[in-house]
Amino acid sequence: MTSTGSVAETARAAPVPESPDQGVKSDIAPDKVIGRSERNIAAWRSYLPEDCVAAMIAMGWDEST
């Protein structure tokens, strides 16, 4: 996978909720969201730098992807 922009540019391009109440809405059971989040984070940590993973978590990507 290649990217034309930096991680910072990519992070700025993603919409970020104004408040936690505006986060990603889902009809998926909470335990499934947690499990998916844990799997996403573990996978990302296997090939991405920790600061990148931290930014992705801060933006809620662990729950929305």
N, C-alpha and C positions, 0 to 999 in steps of 0.2 A: 504494500500500500504506500502510495506517495502522497505528499501534501505540498501545496504551493505556499502555504502560510505557516507562520510559527504557531506554537501551542497557544501563546497569549492571544494571537489574532483569532485563532479558532475558538478559544474560550469566549472572547468578546462577541463573536458572531451568534452564539447560542442565546436564546431568550432566557432571562433569569427572572423568576417570580419576584415581585415587589415584597411579598411577605410569605411566611410559611403557609398561610391559608390559601395562597394562590398557586401552590405547587401542583404537580401533575396529579390529576384525578384519575382514579382507576377503580374498576369494579372487581379487581383481583383480591383474593383473600390476603389479609396482612401477613400471614405466615408464608405464603408463596412469594410475596414481595420481598420479605426479609431473606428468604432462601435465594431468590434471584439476585438480590443485592450482594449477598456474600459471595456467590459464584462470580458475578461480574468483577468485584474487587479482587478476588483471588486471581482471576484470569489476567486482569490489567496489570497487577503487580508482577506477573511473570514476564512481562515484556516492556513495561513503561517505567519511566523514572517516578520516584515516590511523589515529587511535587506535582507532577501531572495527574497522578491518581488522586491526590488530595484535592486538586482543583475540580476534577470530575465528580468527586463525592460532594464537594461543596455546592456544585450546581445541580445535584440531584440525579445525575446520569446513572448512578448505580441502581436507582429504582425505576428509571424511565426507559432504559435500553435493554 
